[in-house]
Amino acid sequence: MAITPVQNPIIPNFNNPENAPSLLGKLISGLIGFILTIATIWTFIQLIIGGLSWITSGGDKGALQAARDKIINAIIGLFIVVAAWAIFLLLLSFFGMSSGTFNLVFPKIF
């Protein structure tokens, strides 16, 4: 019975030092993509909470203003997330590191 090594499908060839720049690039792009996804989900949750607060304000001016502020802040947050994503893709394109949406590959020096 032979023992076969387990291959990691997410980070293949982890022990090969020549793959370090591409692994670092995948890690950074994956982390940025994860953060932008969480920020987008959080923004939509805040938008829904603001809408529910607006509906349940019951004519109270203070509660209505707080709900309106929450909705406006959620929309501003959504624009910030979209702008951060666009800037990230622009920087990838500017530095020639984009070969896909979030596929960051560092150029080889030697």
N, C-alpha and C positions, 0 to 999 in steps of 0.2 A: 504494500500500500504506500503510494507516494504522497507526499505532502506538497500541495501547490500553494504558492503564496497568494494572498488576497490582494486584489488590485482595487484601489480606491477609484471609483468612477468620477468623482468630483475633482480630485487632485491627482491625476495620474503621474507616475514617475517622480514621486515626492523626494526620493533619495538622490536624484540626479541634480548636481549643482548647476548644470547648464540651463535647466528649466526654471531657475529661481526668478529671473525677471518676468517671465510670463506668468508664473504662479503668483508673484506679488501683484501683477497687473490684474489678474483674475480676482484676487482677494479684494483689492481696492475697489474695482468696479462692482463687484458683488455687494460689498459693504455700502457703497453709495446708492446702488439700486435698492437695497433693503431699507436704508434710511429714508429714501424718497417715497417708497411704498408705504412705510409706516406713517410718514408725515401726511401723505394724501389720505389715508384711511382715517387718521386722527382729525384732519380737517373736515371730512364729511361727517364724522360723528359729532363734531362741534356744531356743524351746520344743522344737523337733525335735532340736536338738543336745543339750539336756538329757536328752531321752528316750533318745537313742542312747547317751549317756554312762551313763545308768542301766542300760541293757541290757548294755553292755560292761564294767561295773564289775567283774564277776567275783567278787563277794563282798567286795571290798576296802572296808572301812568308810569310809576317807577319800574314795575315788572316789565311793562311793554318796552320801555327804553332800554332796560338791561337785555331783553331778548333781541331787540334791534341791534344793539352794540355787539352781541355775541354773533349774530348773523353776519354783520359787516366785517368783524374780525376774522370770521371763518373764510369769507370770500377773499379778504386780503391775504390770509394765510395760503389759500389755494393758489393765488397768483404768485406768491413767493416761492411755493414749491415748484410750480411750472417754470418760473424763471430760473430757479436753481438747476432744474433738469436741463433746460435749454443752454445755460452757461456751461454745464458739465459736458454736454455733447459738442458745444462749440469749441471748448478747450481740447477735447479729444481730437476733433477734426483739425484744429490749428496745429497741434503738435504731431499730427500724423499717426495717432495711436488708435484710431477707430477703424475697426474692420467689421463692425456690426453695431447694434444698439448699445450694448454694455460690454463689449469685448475689448478690454484694454490690454494691449500688448506693448511692453516697453521695447524700444529699439536696442539692438545688440551693439555694444561699444567695440568689442574686439571680435 
